[in-house]
Amino acid sequence: MSLPTKLVLVVRAGLPQALAVNAAAVVGLSLGARLPHPPARDGEDASGVRHAGLNPHPVPVLTATPAELADLHAKAGADEDLITVGFNEVARRARDYEVYLADLAATPGEEVEFVAVGVFGPRGRVTALTRRLPLHE
Protein backbone atom coordinates (compact mmCIF):
# COMPACT_ATOMS: atom_id res chain seq x y z
CA MET A 1 0.00 0.00 0.00
CA SER A 2 1.43 3.35 -1.06
CA LEU A 3 1.13 6.21 1.40
CA PRO A 4 -0.23 9.54 0.11
CA THR A 5 2.64 11.36 1.80
CA LYS A 6 6.40 11.04 1.56
CA LEU A 7 9.30 11.83 3.87
CA VAL A 8 12.82 12.41 2.53
CA LEU A 9 16.11 13.37 4.21
CA VAL A 10 18.81 14.96 2.07
CA VAL A 11 22.38 15.42 3.34
CA ARG A 12 25.18 17.40 1.76
CA ALA A 13 27.33 15.29 -0.55
CA GLY A 14 30.87 14.71 0.63
CA LEU A 15 30.19 15.02 4.35
CA PRO A 16 32.24 12.68 6.53
CA GLN A 17 30.06 9.71 7.50
CA ALA A 18 29.74 10.76 11.16
CA LEU A 19 28.53 14.24 10.18
CA ALA A 20 26.10 12.84 7.61
CA VAL A 21 24.58 10.46 10.17
CA ASN A 22 24.35 13.25 12.74
CA ALA A 23 22.73 15.63 10.25
CA ALA A 24 20.17 13.01 9.21
CA ALA A 25 19.35 12.29 12.85
CA VAL A 26 18.94 15.97 13.76
CA VAL A 27 16.71 16.66 10.76
CA GLY A 28 14.74 13.43 11.26
CA LEU A 29 14.00 14.23 14.90
CA SER A 30 13.06 17.83 14.12
CA LEU A 31 10.87 16.83 11.18
CA GLY A 32 9.21 14.03 13.14
CA ALA A 33 8.22 16.45 15.89
CA ARG A 34 6.32 18.51 13.28
CA LEU A 35 4.43 15.71 11.57
CA PRO A 36 0.64 16.04 11.78
CA HIS A 37 0.08 12.52 13.06
CA PRO A 38 1.84 10.19 15.50
CA PRO A 39 3.90 7.18 14.42
CA ALA A 40 2.18 3.87 13.83
CA ARG A 41 0.78 2.04 16.83
CA ASP A 42 3.01 0.03 19.13
CA GLY A 43 3.63 -3.62 18.34
CA GLU A 44 4.37 -6.72 20.31
CA ASP A 45 6.70 -9.58 19.43
CA ALA A 46 5.88 -13.27 19.85
CA SER A 47 7.42 -13.21 23.35
CA GLY A 48 5.10 -10.41 24.46
CA VAL A 49 7.74 -7.67 24.45
CA ARG A 50 6.27 -4.32 23.46
CA HIS A 51 7.99 -2.29 20.72
CA ALA A 52 7.36 1.43 20.24
CA GLY A 53 5.47 2.42 17.11
CA LEU A 54 7.67 3.57 14.25
CA ASN A 55 7.25 6.05 11.45
CA PRO A 56 5.39 4.10 8.73
CA HIS A 57 7.11 5.97 5.89
CA PRO A 58 10.20 4.64 4.16
CA VAL A 59 12.88 7.26 4.77
CA PRO A 60 15.29 7.56 1.87
CA VAL A 61 18.47 9.44 2.69
CA LEU A 62 19.68 11.25 -0.41
CA THR A 63 22.65 13.50 -1.15
CA ALA A 64 22.84 16.91 -2.79
CA THR A 65 25.37 19.60 -3.52
CA PRO A 66 25.31 22.73 -1.36
CA ALA A 67 23.50 24.61 -4.15
CA GLU A 68 20.93 21.82 -4.54
CA LEU A 69 20.30 21.81 -0.77
CA ALA A 70 19.76 25.58 -0.73
CA ASP A 71 17.41 25.28 -3.71
CA LEU A 72 15.50 22.40 -2.11
CA HIS A 73 15.12 24.32 1.16
CA ALA A 74 13.86 27.41 -0.67
CA LYS A 75 11.41 25.57 -2.94
CA ALA A 76 10.08 23.21 -0.28
CA GLY A 77 9.85 26.02 2.27
CA ALA A 78 7.76 28.08 -0.14
CA ASP A 79 5.19 25.28 -0.54
CA GLU A 80 2.57 25.59 2.21
CA ASP A 81 1.69 21.89 1.88
CA LEU A 82 5.21 20.74 2.76
CA ILE A 83 6.90 20.56 6.14
CA THR A 84 10.54 21.49 5.69
CA VAL A 85 13.41 21.38 8.19
CA GLY A 86 16.90 22.61 7.39
CA PHE A 87 20.04 21.90 9.41
CA ASN A 88 22.78 24.41 8.66
CA GLU A 89 26.43 25.06 9.43
CA VAL A 90 25.53 27.72 12.00
CA ALA A 91 23.59 25.10 13.97
CA ARG A 92 26.17 22.36 13.41
CA ARG A 93 28.96 24.50 14.86
CA ALA A 94 26.98 25.80 17.85
CA ARG A 95 27.21 23.90 21.11
CA ASP A 96 24.32 25.77 22.72
CA TYR A 97 20.91 26.47 21.24
CA GLU A 98 20.81 30.10 22.39
CA VAL A 99 24.21 30.67 20.77
CA TYR A 100 22.86 29.09 17.58
CA LEU A 101 19.85 31.42 17.56
CA ALA A 102 22.05 34.49 18.14
CA ASP A 103 24.56 33.44 15.47
CA LEU A 104 21.76 32.64 13.02
CA ALA A 105 20.20 36.06 13.59
CA ALA A 106 23.55 37.61 12.64
CA THR A 107 23.96 35.50 9.47
CA PRO A 108 22.50 36.84 6.21
CA GLY A 109 20.16 34.31 4.58
CA GLU A 110 22.34 33.94 1.49
CA GLU A 111 25.24 32.89 3.75
CA VAL A 112 23.35 30.08 5.51
CA GLU A 113 24.96 26.85 4.31
CA PHE A 114 22.75 23.78 4.63
CA VAL A 115 24.10 20.48 5.91
CA ALA A 116 20.81 18.63 5.51
CA VAL A 117 17.17 19.23 4.63
CA GLY A 118 14.13 17.13 5.46
CA VAL A 119 10.86 17.37 3.56
CA PHE A 120 7.47 15.80 4.30
CA GLY A 121 4.23 16.21 2.42
CA PRO A 122 2.16 15.04 -0.52
CA ARG A 123 4.05 12.28 -2.32
CA GLY A 124 4.02 13.86 -5.77
CA ARG A 125 5.32 17.21 -4.56
CA VAL A 126 8.15 15.72 -2.51
CA THR A 127 9.09 13.40 -5.38
CA ALA A 128 9.12 16.29 -7.86
CA LEU A 129 11.65 18.13 -5.70
CA THR A 130 13.93 15.17 -4.95
CA ARG A 131 13.64 12.62 -7.78
CA ARG A 132 16.99 13.51 -9.36
CA LEU A 133 18.99 13.27 -6.13
CA PRO A 134 21.05 10.11 -5.57
CA LEU A 135 20.82 7.84 -2.54
CA HIS A 136 23.45 8.42 0.13
CA GLU A 137 26.09 5.71 0.05
N, C-alpha and C positions, 0 to 999 in steps of 0.2 A: 504494500500500500504506500503510495507516494503522498508525502505531507504537502499541504498547500504553501508552507513556508520553508525557508532555507536559512541556515546559519553557516557562515564562512569566516575563517580566521585567515588573515594574510599577514605574513611577516616579511621584513625586508630581506631581500636576497643577499647572501654573503655574510650574514650575521654568524658569529661563532655559535655552535650548537647550544651552549648553555644560555646565551642571550636570546636565541630564538625560542627555546622552550619557555624561558621566563616570560618573554613578551606574549607568547600565546596564552600562557596561564593567566597573566594579568588581564589581558583583553577578554579572555573567556569568562573569568570571574565577574568582571565589570559588566559585560554584555548579559550574562546570565541573570544578574541582579535586576536588569531592566526588562526582561522578557515578560510579556503580558500574562503568562500562565505558568504554573509550577511544573517541575519535572514530572515525568510519569510516576505512577503510584509505586510504592515500595513493593518488593518481591520477597519471596521466601524460597530457600533452597530445599532440597529433599530431606535435609537433616533438621529443618525447622529454623534455620538461622535467617534472620531478617536482613535484607539488603536494601539500602536507601534507593529510592527512585532516581533514575538517571534521565538526563536530557534525551528525548526520543529522536532527535535529529542526528543524522550523520554529521560530523564536523570535519570537513576537509580543511587542511592547513596548506595554504598556497604561499607562493613567494612572489614578490614584486620589486621592481626598482624603486628607489626613493621617489622619483617623479610619478610612477604609477600609484604608489601609496598615497601621495598627496592628492592626485587626481581622484582616486577611489574615495578618499575621505571627503573631498569637496562634493563630488557627485552624489554619494550616498547620503551625506549630511543634508543635502538640499532636498532630498525626497522625503516628504512627511510620512510616508508609509514604511520607511526603513528606520531601524534602530541602529545607530552607528556609534562605535567606540574607537577612539584613536589613542594609542600609547606612543608618546613622543620622547625624544632625547632629553628634553627638559625634565620630564617625569623620571626617566630611567636613571638620570644622574643624581636626582634628589634623594636624600636619605630621610626626609621628613616631609609630610604632606603639606604643611604650611609653607615650607621653603619652596616646594614645587609650585604652589599657587602664586606665591610672590614672584618667583622667577618667570613663570608663565605670563603673568601680567606685564612683565617688563620685556617680553619677547614679541617682536612684531610677527603677525600671522604668517607672512611669507618666509620667516626664518624658522618656523616650527618644523622640525624634521621628524617624520613618523618612523617608528620602529615596527609598529604593527597596527592593523585596523581590523575590527570585527564588524560584520554586517549581518543583520537579521531582518527578514521581512518576506513579502510575497516571492515565491520561488522564481518566477520569471524575471522579476526586477533584479534580484540578487544575482541570478545567473547571467543576465545581460551585462552586469558590471564586472563579473569575475571570470567569465568563461575562457578567456584567453590566457589566464594566469596559470603557470605550472604548479603541480604539487610540490610541496617542500620535500626535499630528500634528506 
